[in-house]
């Protein structure tokens, strides 16, 4: 009988939900909402990279708009090296003023467009 009472007491207690800590973008240091989470290959797959890191979609797209795969593989293959680049610093300063869920389309830089020709 005691087992049934204890079981009812346990069932009537509110369940404790565990909140997962938010993933922080290593580029802009803002929390990444589930809808804006992109996996970025630190070294592009075409250059043999396997390791990935979660970034905001807008940060991920900006990286690929500014740099080609060779640059990413050779010298910009960490979040720290990307954050130190002057073009990314300008972008980071701008995007930090936006809400975490903010997204805007990104177009390739003129320098990258000219490299593709």
N, C-alpha and C positions, 0 to 999 in steps of 0.2 A: 504494500500500500504506500509506503513511504516513497518508493521509486516513482509511482504515478504522480504524486504531489510534486516531487522535485522536477519531474519532466514538464509538468504544466507551468511551474514557476519559470523554468528556463525558457520555454516557448513564449511566455508572456513578456519577458524582458526584451527591451528594444535591442536589435542587433547592432553591433558596433561595426561600422564600415571603415575600412582602412583607406585613407586618401593617399594615392600615389603622389610622390613629390613631382612637381612639373619638370619637364626636360628644359634645360636652359640652352639657348643657342650660343655656341662658342664664338660666333662672329659678333652679334649685337648684344649679347648678355641679357636677352629678354626671354620670358617663358614662351615655349612653343605650343600653341593649341594643336590638338590632334588633327584638325583640318588643314593646318599649315606646315605639317612635318614632312620634310624631304630628307632622304638619305643621300649624302654626298660622298663619293669616292675621293679620298684624300689624294691618291694618285689615280688618274683616270684608268678605267678598265682596259682601254685600248693600249695603255702603256704598262699593263701588268699589275695594276693596283687591285687590292682586295678589301682593305680596311675602309669602313664607312663611318660617318658621323652624322647625327641628326642636326639639321639646320632649319631655320625658317625658310619657307619656299621662296620668299622674296630675296633673302640673302643668297640662297643657292643659285637662283637665276641670275643675280647680279654678278656673281663670281664667273659664271660661264659667259656672261655678256662682255666682261672686261678682259678675260684671259683665255688663251687657247690651251689645248691639252698639253702641249710641250712645256709651256710655262708652268702649268699646274704641276706637272710631273717633276720638273727639274728644281724649281726654287720656291714654289708656292704650295707645298704639299702638307702644310700644317695650318691649323687655325691661327696660330700666332703670326706666322709669316704673312698670311692673308690680311690680318688686322693691321699689320705694319705698313702695308702698301698704301701710298698716298691716295690713290683712287678709291680704295676701300674705306679709308678713314673718312673721306668726304661723304660716302654713302652711309657709313655707320652713324655719323653725326646727324644725318638727315632722318634715317629710319628709327633712331632711338626716340624721336619725338612722336612716333605713331603708336597706335594701340597694338597689342600683341597679335591680334587677328588681322591686321592690315595687310592687304596685298594689292600690288599694282603691276601691270605688265611691264616687262623689261625688254629693251631692244639692245642689240649688239652695238658696241662702241664703234666709232668710225675706224679706229686702229685695227680692230678685229675684222671688220668688213673688208678693209684694204688688204689684209693678210690672206683672206679667202680668195682673192682674185687671182 
